[in-house]
Amino acid sequence: MDKNQIREVIAKRAALELKDGDVVNLGIGLPTLVPNFLPAGVKVTLQSENGLLGMGPEPAKGEENLDYTNAGGGYITCFPGASCFDSSMSFSIIRGNHV
């Protein structure tokens, strides 16, 4: 397996750990792949460290919204009801033990 395949295997396994109702902060790097592998029917709230609550998986090619990126700069989607804020608020939420 190449490096990208190994990263996908790890992200798929991490996604299997998520359960309905979980609220999860996803940092930069490999964690940004987890939304792409959420099990069907599992509803979780994902926070991106750069200031987004309600992050979804990567968009299909050609459907990218340049305003929506994860902590690593990759394009993402947002679930209905998502909230955007600055990174200082994001880390206040994390440090305040709200996520």
C-alpha positions in Angstrom: 0.0 0.0 0.0 1.2 3.5 -0.7 1.1 6.4 1.9 -2.4 7.7 0.8 -3.9 4.2 1.0 -2.5 3.7 4.5 -4.0 7.1 5.5 -7.4 6.1 4.1 -7.3 2.8 6.1 -6.6 4.7 9.3 -9.3 7.3 8.6 -11.8 4.6 7.9 -11.0 2.9 11.1 -11.2 6.1 13.1 -14.6 6.9 11.5 -15.9 3.5 12.8 -15.3 4.7 16.4 -17.8 7.6 16.0 -21.3 7.1 17.3 -24.6 9.0 17.0 -24.5 12.2 18.8 -20.7 12.5 19.1 -19.2 16.0 18.9 -15.6 15.7 17.6 -12.8 18.1 16.9 -10.8 17.2 13.8 -7.3 18.7 13.7 -5.0 19.1 10.7 -3.6 16.2 8.8 -5.0 12.7 8.8 -8.1 13.5 10.9 -9.4 15.7 8.1 -10.1 12.5 6.1 -12.5 11.0 8.7 -15.6 12.8 7.5 -15.2 11.0 4.1 -15.7 7.6 5.8 -18.5 8.2 8.3 -20.7 5.1 8.6 -24.2 5.4 6.9 -26.8 6.6 9.3 -24.4 7.9 12.0 -25.0 11.5 12.8 -22.1 13.3 14.4 -21.1 17.0 14.7 -17.6 17.7 13.5 -15.6 20.8 14.3 -12.7 21.9 12.1 -9.9 23.7 14.1 -10.0 26.6 11.6 -13.5 27.6 12.7 -16.3 25.5 11.5 -18.9 23.5 13.4 -20.9 21.2 11.2 -18.2 20.1 8.8 -19.0 17.5 6.2 -17.0 15.3 3.8 -15.0 16.4 0.8 -17.2 17.7 -2.1 -17.4 15.9 -5.4 -14.8 17.2 -8.0 -16.1 20.4 -9.6 -18.5 21.1 -6.7 -16.0 22.7 -4.4 -16.9 25.9 -2.6 -13.7 28.0 -2.2 -15.1 29.4 1.1 -15.2 26.1 2.9 -11.9 24.4 3.8 -10.7 22.2 6.7 -7.8 22.9 8.9 -5.4 21.5 6.3 -6.8 23.7 3.5 -8.7 20.9 1.7 -12.2 21.6 0.4 -15.1 20.4 2.5 -18.9 20.5 2.7 -21.0 21.9 5.5 -24.1 20.2 6.9 -27.3 22.2 7.3 -27.0 24.4 10.4 -23.2 24.7 10.3 -21.6 27.6 12.0 -18.4 29.5 11.0 -16.2 31.5 13.4 -12.6 32.5 13.7 -9.8 30.2 14.9 -9.5 31.9 18.3 -13.1 31.1 19.0 -12.5 27.6 17.7 -9.7 27.0 20.2 -11.7 28.7 23.0 -14.4 26.1 22.4 -11.8 23.3 22.5 -9.9 24.6 25.6 -13.2 25.3 27.3 -13.9 21.5 27.1 -17.0 22.1 25.0 -15.9 19.6 22.3 
